[in-house]
Amino acid sequence: MVKEHIDTLYELADLVHAVARQLVVPADLRPGPCTPVEISVVRFICRNPGTSARTAAAATMLPSSNFSRVIKGLIAKGLLVRQADDQDARVVRLYPTALAETNMLRMRQLWSQSLVDASLTPETIAVVNAALRRIEFGLVAQSQGPAARGGSAQVPDLDGTEIKRIKQDAL
C-alpha cells in the first residue's frame, strides 16, 4: 500500500472517531444514561432483534464475560429481554424492549439534528452511509475471522454502478 493511501485511510478512521465523539448521548434516555458500550450493544440488538448472545458479543467485540455483564445490566434497566431459542433452548436470543426502541429513536432524532448544519446533500449522505456500512461490515468480518464468516462472506462492493444506484435512491 502506498503511503498516500495509508495516510488517507488513517484520516478517514481519525475523522470517523472524531465525529463519533461529537455525537452526544441524549440526556433524556430512560431509565437513565447508558455507556457507549451499552449503546453499542443496544444498537446492534435493535438492528438485529432475536440475535444470539454469541453473535451480538462478537459484533460488538466484547469478550463473553464483559458482554454477559452488559446484558445483565441492560435487562435490569428494562432495555433488553432474553429468551431461549425455540429450536435449541441452549441458545439465548436477545430482543430490544419498547423502552430501548424509544431510546434509539431519541438518539436518532438528536444525532440527525446534530448533523443538519453540515449541509450535506441527500446524495452525499447516501454515498457516505453506503461507504460506512461497507467499512463496518468489513471490520466486523475481519474481527470475526474466516471461520466465523464461513470462509465466504463478501464485503459489498462500492463500485461506480453501486454509487450510481445509491445516488438514484437518494433522489
C-alpha positions in Angstrom: 0.0 0.0 0.0 1.4 3.4 -0.9 2.0 6.0 1.8 -0.7 8.4 0.4 -3.3 5.6 0.6 -2.3 4.7 4.1 -2.5 8.4 5.1 -5.9 8.8 3.5 -7.2 5.7 5.3 -5.8 6.9 8.6 -7.5 10.3 8.0 -10.8 8.5 7.4 -10.6 6.5 10.6 -9.5 9.6 12.5 -12.4 11.6 11.2 -14.9 8.8 11.9 -13.6 8.6 15.5 -13.7 12.4 15.9 -17.3 12.7 14.6 -18.5 9.8 16.8 -17.1 11.6 19.9 -19.0 14.7 19.0 -22.4 12.9 18.9 -23.6 13.3 22.5 -25.9 10.8 24.1 -29.4 12.3 24.8 -29.9 13.4 28.4 -33.4 12.0 28.4 -32.7 8.3 27.9 -34.8 6.1 30.2 -34.3 4.8 32.8 -31.1 6.8 32.7 -27.8 7.4 30.8 -26.2 4.5 29.0 -22.5 3.9 28.5 -21.0 3.9 25.0 -20.6 0.1 25.3 -24.3 -0.3 26.3 -25.4 1.9 23.4 -23.3 -0.2 21.0 -25.0 -3.4 22.3 -28.5 -2.0 22.2 -27.9 -0.6 18.7 -26.8 -4.0 17.4 -29.7 -5.8 19.0 -32.2 -3.2 17.8 -30.9 -3.7 14.3 -30.8 -7.5 14.7 -33.7 -8.5 17.1 -33.6 -12.1 18.0 -29.8 -12.3 17.5 -27.9 -14.8 19.6 -25.8 -13.6 22.5 -22.7 -15.1 20.8 -23.3 -13.2 17.6 -24.0 -9.9 19.4 -20.9 -10.3 21.6 -18.8 -10.9 18.5 -20.3 -8.0 16.6 -19.7 -5.6 19.5 -16.2 -7.0 20.1 -16.9 -7.8 23.7 -15.4 -10.8 25.5 -18.2 -13.1 26.7 -17.6 -12.2 30.4 -17.9 -8.5 29.7 -20.8 -9.0 27.3 -22.7 -11.0 29.9 -22.3 -8.3 32.5 -23.5 -5.6 30.0 -26.5 -7.7 29.0 -27.5 -8.3 32.7 -27.3 -4.5 33.2 -29.4 -3.8 30.2 -32.0 -6.3 31.2 -32.1 -4.8 34.7 -32.6 -1.4 33.1 -35.6 -2.8 31.1 -33.9 -2.3 27.7 -33.5 -5.9 26.6 -35.2 -9.2 27.1 -33.5 -12.6 26.9 -35.4 -15.6 25.5 -34.5 -19.2 24.9 -34.4 -20.2 21.2 -37.5 -22.1 20.1 -35.4 -24.8 18.4 -32.5 -25.0 20.9 -33.0 -24.0 24.5 -29.2 -23.7 24.9 -29.2 -20.7 22.6 -30.2 -17.3 24.1 -32.0 -14.8 21.8 -31.9 -11.1 22.6 -34.7 -8.6 21.9 -35.0 -4.9 22.5 -37.9 -3.7 24.6 -40.2 -0.8 23.7 -38.1 1.4 26.0 -34.9 0.5 24.1 -36.7 1.4 20.8 -37.8 4.7 22.3 -34.3 5.5 23.4 -32.9 4.6 19.9 -35.5 7.0 18.4 -34.3 9.8 20.8 -30.7 9.2 19.7 -31.8 9.1 16.1 -33.5 12.4 16.4 -30.7 14.1 18.4 -27.9 12.8 16.2 -29.8 13.6 13.0 -30.4 17.2 14.2 -26.7 17.4 15.2 -25.7 16.7 11.6 -28.1 19.2 9.9 -25.6 22.0 10.0 -23.2 20.0 7.9 -25.3 21.0 4.9 -24.8 17.7 3.1 -27.0 16.8 0.1 -29.1 13.7 0.3 -26.9 12.2 -2.4 -23.7 12.8 -0.5 -25.3 11.4 2.7 -26.3 8.2 0.8 -22.8 7.7 -0.6 -21.2 8.3 2.8 -23.7 6.0 4.5 -23.1 3.2 2.0 -19.3 3.6 2.4 -19.5 3.5 6.2 -21.8 0.4 6.1 -19.2 -1.3 3.9 -16.4 -0.3 6.3 -18.4 -1.6 9.3 -19.2 -4.8 7.5 -15.6 -5.3 6.6 -14.3 -4.5 10.1 -16.8 -6.9 11.7 -16.0 -9.6 9.2 -12.3 -9.0 9.8 -12.6 -9.2 13.6 -14.5 -12.5 13.4 -12.1 -14.2 11.1 -12.7 -16.6 8.2 -14.2 -19.3 10.4 -16.9 -17.0 11.7 -17.7 -15.9 8.2 -17.9 -19.4 6.9 -14.9 -18.5 4.7 -17.1 -16.9 2.2 -18.5 -13.6 3.4 -18.0 -10.8 0.9 -17.7 -7.1 1.7 -20.2 -5.3 -0.5 -18.5 -3.7 -3.5 -18.9 0.0 -3.8 -18.1 0.3 -7.5 -19.4 3.0 -9.9 -22.6 1.1 -10.5 -23.4 0.8 -6.8 -22.6 4.5 -6.2 -24.9 5.4 -9.2 -27.7 3.3 -7.7 -27.2 4.9 -4.3 -27.4 8.3 -5.9 -30.6 7.4 -7.7 -32.2 6.0 -4.5 -31.3 9.3 -2.7 -33.2 11.4 -5.2 
